[in-house]
Amino acid sequence: MRFINDYLGFATKFKVLIENNPLLNSNEATKNLLVRFQKRDNEHKLYWSDIEDAPFFSSGPIEFCNGEKRIGYNETIINETRLDETEQYALIFHEIGHFLYPRQTQDKTSGIKIELLCDEFSRQILGSSVVINALEKIYPFVAEDKVADITERILILKNKE
């Protein structure tokens, strides 16, 4: 996995870890993946994402030219949630998890399972408490239909501490 650009020094800080992570290098698709960070705000709507209540989101299975994937970020929500640098990193690793575990269907059961796998990927790298703190900070900002999922994810992570 290589990054076309950097956000908050993530690509630089975690370059070696990403290069040596077995999950990220288990197949040619993830090993050769190109990732671009892309800003979303009122001036930069992202046609590939309808997510408006999350600080970070990924293009998931969508590939752009040259097999490029995207991690979108919303500075307004990041600032409103007061996510610190490490919590932002946790959410970025969660989004990278979506490249490893793409959603195959849109059913709710499949969705929460994927979210849990992505949380686990982030937890293994940065620890439970960082991922929990990030989820607790975004909790008040998520859409009503996602509240139960966030609550479940936090409880599962707390049981792994």
Kinemage of the C-alpha trace (Angstrom):
@kinemage 1
@onewidth
@group {chain A} dominant
@subgroup {mainchain}
@vectorlist {calphas} color= white
{ca met a 1} P 0.000 0.000 0.000
{ca arg a 2} L 1.284 3.391 -0.993
{ca phe a 3} L -0.119 6.843 -0.405
{ca ile a 4} L -0.340 9.429 -3.162
{ca asn a 5} L -0.557 12.242 -0.631
{ca asp a 6} L -0.504 12.616 3.129
{ca tyr a 7} L -2.961 13.726 5.763
{ca leu a 8} L -1.801 14.694 9.245
{ca gly a 9} L 1.518 12.949 8.601
{ca phe a 10} L -0.214 9.547 8.580
{ca ala a 11} L 1.519 8.153 5.484
{ca thr a 12} L 4.934 9.224 6.744
{ca lys a 13} L 4.444 8.142 10.359
{ca phe a 14} L 3.086 4.673 9.543
{ca lys a 15} L 5.031 3.926 6.343
{ca val a 16} L 7.181 1.134 7.831
{ca leu a 17} L 4.311 -0.369 9.798
{ca ile a 18} L 2.141 -0.473 6.680
{ca glu a 19} L 4.941 -1.932 4.564
{ca asn a 20} L 5.439 -4.725 7.131
{ca asn a 21} L 1.819 -5.451 8.029
{ca pro a 22} L 1.004 -9.010 6.891
{ca leu a 23} L -2.674 -8.227 6.206
{ca leu a 24} L -1.774 -5.296 3.981
{ca asn a 25} L 0.780 -7.339 2.082
{ca ser a 26} L -1.027 -10.675 1.869
{ca asn a 27} L -1.971 -10.301 -1.781
{ca glu a 28} L -1.051 -8.254 -4.828
{ca ala a 29} L -4.250 -6.199 -4.658
{ca thr a 30} L -3.499 -4.723 -1.239
{ca lys a 31} L 0.284 -4.711 -1.667
{ca asn a 32} L 0.007 -2.511 -4.776
{ca leu a 33} L -2.893 -0.382 -3.578
{ca leu a 34} L -2.627 3.370 -4.123
{ca val a 35} L -4.496 5.518 -1.604
{ca arg a 36} L -5.340 9.211 -1.824
{ca phe a 37} L -6.657 11.351 1.024
{ca gln a 38} L -9.412 13.630 -0.227
{ca lys a 39} L -11.050 16.513 1.601
{ca arg a 40} L -14.806 16.827 1.851
{ca asp a 41} L -16.549 19.977 2.984
{ca asn a 42} L -19.187 22.344 1.646
{ca glu a 43} L -16.869 23.290 -1.214
{ca his a 44} L -15.555 19.779 -1.941
{ca lys a 45} L -18.455 17.346 -2.319
{ca leu a 46} L -17.278 13.860 -3.136
{ca tyr a 47} L -19.375 12.215 -5.814
{ca trp a 48} L -18.350 8.751 -4.609
{ca ser a 49} L -19.610 9.204 -1.060
{ca asp a 50} L -22.977 10.189 0.330
{ca ile a 51} L -21.658 10.019 3.910
{ca glu a 52} L -22.102 13.356 5.617
{ca asp a 53} L -21.909 12.456 9.311
{ca ala a 54} L -18.476 10.850 9.549
{ca pro a 55} L -15.067 12.439 9.994
{ca phe a 56} L -13.480 9.784 7.726
{ca phe a 57} L -14.871 7.448 5.071
{ca ser a 58} L -13.438 5.278 2.325
{ca ser a 59} L -14.259 4.627 -1.276
{ca gly a 60} L -14.592 0.955 -0.320
{ca pro a 61} L -14.719 -1.224 -3.433
{ca ile a 62} L -14.712 1.766 -5.802
{ca glu a 63} L -11.438 2.144 -7.675
{ca phe a 64} L -10.361 5.242 -9.527
{ca cys a 65} L -7.744 5.505 -12.274
{ca asn a 66} L -4.708 3.266 -11.763
{ca gly a 67} L -6.566 1.257 -9.099
{ca glu a 68} L -6.512 4.221 -6.724
{ca lys a 69} L -8.686 4.124 -3.596
{ca arg a 70} L -9.703 7.142 -1.540
{ca ile a 71} L -10.030 8.007 2.112
{ca gly a 72} L -12.209 11.051 2.493
{ca tyr a 73} L -12.055 13.358 5.452
{ca asn a 74} L -14.386 16.065 6.697
{ca glu a 75} L -12.451 18.751 8.593
{ca thr a 76} L -15.638 20.330 9.931
{ca ile a 77} L -16.679 17.128 11.684
{ca ile a 78} L -13.110 16.394 12.760
{ca asn a 79} L -12.969 19.809 14.437
{ca glu a 80} L -16.456 19.546 15.961
{ca thr a 81} L -15.697 16.125 17.453
{ca arg a 82} L -12.317 17.338 18.769
{ca leu a 83} L -10.580 14.180 17.616
{ca asp a 84} L -6.929 14.267 18.571
{ca glu a 85} L -4.218 13.131 16.181
{ca thr a 86} L -4.086 9.542 17.472
{ca glu a 87} L -7.878 9.181 17.338
{ca gln a 88} L -7.812 10.403 13.736
{ca tyr a 89} L -5.146 7.801 12.984
{ca ala a 90} L -7.403 5.127 14.520
{ca leu a 91} L -10.265 6.135 12.230
{ca ile a 92} L -7.945 6.174 9.206
{ca phe a 93} L -6.789 2.635 10.010
{ca his a 94} L -10.471 1.682 10.331
{ca glu a 95} L -11.041 3.050 6.801
{ca ile a 96} L -8.029 1.119 5.508
{ca gly a 97} L -9.788 -1.923 6.965
{ca his a 98} L -12.578 -1.301 4.450
{ca phe a 99} L -10.067 -1.932 1.664
{ca leu a 100} L -9.209 -5.265 3.305
{ca tyr a 101} L -12.805 -6.237 4.095
{ca pro a 102} L -15.032 -4.770 1.386
{ca arg a 103} L -18.750 -4.937 1.979
{ca gln a 104} L -20.270 -7.579 -0.272
{ca thr a 105} L -23.908 -6.755 0.417
{ca gln a 106} L -25.835 -3.839 1.841
{ca asp a 107} L -27.705 -5.789 4.518
{ca lys a 108} L -27.364 -4.521 8.103
{ca thr a 109} L -25.877 -7.757 9.497
{ca ser a 110} L -23.115 -7.748 6.912
{ca gly a 111} L -22.504 -4.044 7.565
{ca ile a 112} L -21.903 -4.366 11.311
{ca lys a 113} L -19.655 -7.390 10.783
{ca ile a 114} L -17.494 -5.368 8.395
{ca glu a 115} L -17.404 -2.429 10.827
{ca leu a 116} L -16.263 -4.773 13.601
{ca leu a 117} L -13.510 -6.231 11.393
{ca cys a 118} L -12.321 -2.716 10.546
{ca asp a 119} L -12.405 -1.713 14.227
{ca glu a 120} L -10.371 -4.816 15.042
{ca phe a 121} L -7.778 -3.944 12.401
{ca ser a 122} L -7.400 -0.467 13.906
{ca arg a 123} L -7.391 -1.855 17.465
{ca gln a 124} L -4.560 -4.257 16.694
{ca ile a 125} L -2.410 -1.351 15.562
{ca leu a 126} L -3.305 1.429 18.019
{ca gly a 127} L -5.090 -0.332 20.885
{ca ser a 128} L -8.655 -0.521 22.125
{ca ser a 129} L -8.730 2.692 24.125
{ca val a 130} L -7.815 4.907 21.165
{ca val a 131} L -10.487 3.366 18.928
{ca ile a 132} L -13.064 3.554 21.750
{ca asn a 133} L -12.237 7.221 22.412
{ca ala a 134} L -12.622 8.044 18.718
{ca leu a 135} L -15.977 6.243 18.486
{ca glu a 136} L -17.232 7.920 21.666
{ca lys a 137} L -16.335 11.323 20.256
{ca ile a 138} L -18.131 10.752 16.947
{ca tyr a 139} L -21.151 9.101 18.591
{ca pro a 140} L -23.134 12.363 19.071
{ca phe a 141} L -22.641 13.260 15.411
{ca val a 142} L -23.733 10.055 13.689
{ca ala a 143} L -27.087 9.583 12.015
{ca glu a 144} L -29.805 8.094 14.180
{ca asp a 145} L -29.779 4.816 12.256
{ca lys a 146} L -26.084 4.291 13.163
{ca val a 147} L -26.320 4.916 16.931
{ca ala a 148} L -27.024 1.282 17.849
{ca asp a 149} L -24.127 0.074 15.690
{ca ile a 150} L -21.667 2.526 17.270
{ca thr a 151} L -22.865 1.493 20.751
{ca glu a 152} L -22.371 -2.188 19.904
{ca arg a 153} L -18.921 -1.546 18.470
{ca ile a 154} L -17.836 0.369 21.593
{ca leu a 155} L -19.086 -2.418 23.883
{ca ile a 156} L -17.249 -5.084 21.902
{ca leu a 157} L -14.025 -3.085 21.996
{ca lys a 158} L -14.370 -2.488 25.747
{ca asn a 159} L -14.623 -6.251 26.243
{ca lys a 160} L -11.239 -6.619 24.509
{ca glu a 161} L -9.416 -4.201 26.830
